[in-house]
Amino acid sequence: MKIITSGSKYIDIDAYASCIAYRELFKLKGIEAISVSTSKLNESITKQILEFKQSLDSYQESEEQEFIILDVSEEIYFDTIVKKDKIVELIDHHPGFETVWKEKLGEKAQIETIGAVATIILEKYQEEHLLNKMEKEVAYMLMAAILDNTLNFKAKITSNRDIMAYQKLQKIVSDNGRYCERYFLECQEMIEHDLINSIQNDTKVGIHHQLLPNVIAQLTVWDKTNIMKQLEIIYQVLDRYDKNWIMNLICIKDAKSYIISKHEKVKMQMQKLMHHTFNGNIMELPEVWLRKELIKEAIINEK
Ligand SMILES: [Mn+2]
């Protein structure tokens, strides 16, 4: 039995959609597979997407297990069900562990600089000539994954392959370009409905770079206005982790990131790194930045 899974603690729409779509592809080829996660689902997996017919399976302990890992390649972050010696395939787009997995799995390790793992899964359907068999809801999920992970194609990691993949998916669902706003509004609704939980579900602790605070929270919404009215809640939640934090609030409508912080030391640090100034507790950046891009920027500047 092939078990397709991803990270521990929480997973996002890229991991969720990719696990489900990859299972569906195996099914189309007549191969038994399940997609399983024991992690929390973050707010990028919207209520509407959770209501789709295709969803995660429950875990079944079986004799012959083979694990396929998607959207993560650092072992300490694998889902707790993974048996490390039973991994047969790994697909990811986070840098750092390419060589390790190439040595272990050869061509069954695919770690690439690309906007979303969902793009790679779409390409696998194409390679198998099974794109015409993809269910509409699966296509919508993959579209959401690409939109989320590339921030509507504005993130620097976006590649041409992501754009091509999205266009293919749009054809399957006959989208005229409206799905982007609809999807990010769905996410925003999830976040505004439970802001505290949403922050906790997308906060990375233990970031060790001289130029960044230890804690980086991130939220992606269509329109920032309502969140900006609730800064006190953000302060309260993040102060519980550490004094050294930032919130990266990504507003898709503006195509901008807003870095929020209320601690002078952190503000100075961020101003130095990003070359923009804080206005009160907010630093407006002229483009969108993903957390992984902020970390990359810090690594480049440390050298
Ligand atoms: Mn991803």
Boltz pocket constraint, residues with backbone or C-beta under 6 A from the ligand:
constraints:
  - pocket:
      binder: B
      contacts: [[A, 14], [A, 15], [A, 71], [A, 93], [A, 115], [A, 116], [A, 117], [A, 149]]
      max_distance: 6.0
